[in-house]
Amino acid sequence: MPRRNPGRERPQQRKSTARHGERGDAFRCVGCRMDVPMIAPGTAHRNHCPHCLTSLHVDHRIPGDRRAACRGRMAALSVSVRQDGEWLIIHDCQSCGELSANRIAGDDNARALLRIAIRPLSDTRLPVSALLTL
């Protein structure tokens, strides 16, 4: 079917990356595709999804600097606990292999945190008695 006005084309409109009602105070998780608010209880810089704990490699040296050039997906690898009892998520970048430690937020999924915390107990290569002596 021919066009009605072949000489007069309408210019295309630019596609807006922000959806209706989105003001830049949220981001879409690369792991589970959920919308994640930027504000997080217990931390000043939201850097991972509270649902699946997936992150992006955006910070270089200082939390919140957003200077990393990699921008790769970071998978939650394990959990570490500081001397004061604060939990940290150890993320592994799937692109460059860098490890980083990120503070947990107050709204993180407790079940997902416990799942990666007890992962060494399910490893049959390491006897449980060896873990209990640590």
C-alpha positions as CSV (number, residue, x, y, z in Angstrom):
1,M,0.0,0.0,0.0
2,P,1.6,3.3,-1.0
3,R,2.0,6.2,1.4
4,R,-0.5,9.0,1.2
5,N,2.1,11.8,1.2
6,P,5.4,10.3,0.1
7,G,7.2,13.7,0.0
8,R,6.2,14.9,3.4
9,E,7.4,12.6,6.2
10,R,6.9,13.4,9.9
11,P,10.1,13.6,11.9
12,Q,10.4,10.9,14.5
13,Q,10.0,11.9,18.1
14,R,12.9,11.1,20.5
15,K,12.1,8.1,22.7
16,S,12.1,9.1,26.4
17,T,14.0,6.7,28.6
18,A,12.0,7.7,31.6
19,R,8.6,6.2,32.0
20,H,5.5,8.0,33.1
21,G,5.9,8.9,36.7
22,E,9.6,8.1,37.0
23,R,11.7,11.0,38.2
24,G,15.1,9.4,38.3
25,D,14.7,8.3,41.9
26,A,14.7,4.6,40.9
27,F,16.5,2.2,38.6
28,R,15.7,-1.1,37.0
29,C,17.6,-4.2,38.3
30,V,19.6,-6.0,35.7
31,G,19.0,-9.3,37.5
32,C,15.3,-9.5,38.3
33,R,14.1,-6.5,36.3
34,M,12.3,-5.0,39.4
35,D,12.1,-1.2,39.9
36,V,14.4,-0.3,42.8
37,P,14.2,3.0,44.8
38,M,17.5,4.9,45.1
39,I,17.0,5.6,48.8
40,A,17.8,2.8,51.1
41,P,17.5,2.5,54.8
42,G,20.8,2.1,56.5
43,T,23.1,3.2,53.7
44,A,23.7,6.5,51.8
45,H,24.3,4.9,48.3
46,R,22.0,2.2,47.0
47,N,24.2,0.0,44.9
48,H,22.3,-3.3,44.6
49,C,18.8,-4.7,44.2
50,P,17.2,-5.5,47.6
51,H,15.3,-8.4,46.0
52,C,18.0,-10.5,44.2
53,L,21.1,-8.7,45.6
54,T,22.5,-8.1,42.0
55,S,24.5,-5.0,41.4
56,L,26.2,-3.1,38.6
57,H,29.9,-2.2,38.5
58,V,29.5,1.5,38.8
59,D,31.7,2.6,41.7
60,H,35.5,2.7,41.3
61,R,37.1,3.3,44.7
62,I,34.7,5.3,46.8
63,P,31.1,4.2,47.4
64,G,28.9,6.6,45.3
65,D,31.6,7.9,43.1
66,R,30.1,6.2,40.0
67,R,33.5,6.3,38.2
68,A,33.9,2.7,37.1
69,A,34.2,2.2,33.4
70,C,33.2,-1.4,33.4
71,R,29.4,-1.2,34.0
72,G,29.3,-5.0,34.2
73,R,26.8,-7.1,36.2
74,M,27.9,-8.0,39.7
75,A,26.6,-11.2,41.2
76,A,26.3,-11.6,45.0
77,L,29.0,-14.1,45.8
78,S,29.1,-14.3,49.6
79,V,28.5,-12.4,52.9
80,S,31.1,-11.0,55.3
81,V,30.5,-9.6,58.8
82,R,32.5,-6.7,60.3
83,Q,33.7,-6.7,63.8
84,D,30.8,-4.4,64.8
85,G,28.3,-6.9,63.4
86,E,27.5,-5.1,60.2
87,W,26.9,-7.4,57.2
88,L,28.6,-6.8,53.8
89,I,27.7,-8.4,50.5
90,I,30.7,-9.5,48.4
91,H,30.0,-8.9,44.8
92,D,31.9,-10.4,41.9
93,C,31.9,-8.5,38.5
94,Q,31.0,-10.9,35.7
95,S,32.8,-8.7,33.2
96,C,36.2,-7.8,34.7
97,G,36.3,-10.2,37.7
98,E,36.8,-7.4,40.4
99,L,35.5,-8.1,43.9
100,S,33.8,-5.5,46.0
101,A,32.2,-5.3,49.4
102,N,28.9,-3.5,49.8
103,R,27.0,-2.7,53.0
104,I,23.6,-4.3,53.2
105,A,20.5,-2.1,53.3
106,G,17.7,-2.3,55.8
107,D,15.2,-3.4,53.1
108,D,17.4,-6.2,51.6
109,N,15.7,-9.6,51.3
110,A,16.6,-11.5,54.4
111,R,16.0,-14.9,52.7
112,A,18.4,-14.1,49.9
113,L,21.0,-12.9,52.4
114,L,20.7,-16.1,54.4
115,R,20.8,-18.2,51.3
116,I,24.3,-16.9,50.3
117,A,25.4,-16.9,54.0
118,I,24.8,-20.7,54.4
119,R,26.0,-21.6,50.9
120,P,29.3,-23.0,52.3
121,L,27.4,-25.4,54.5
122,S,25.8,-27.0,51.5
123,D,29.2,-27.6,49.8
124,T,29.9,-31.3,50.2
125,R,33.7,-30.8,49.5
126,L,34.1,-29.0,52.8
127,P,33.2,-30.9,56.0
128,V,30.8,-29.1,58.3
129,S,33.1,-29.8,61.3
130,A,35.8,-27.8,59.7
131,L,33.5,-24.8,59.4
132,L,32.3,-25.1,63.0
133,T,35.9,-24.9,64.3
134,L,36.5,-21.5,62.7
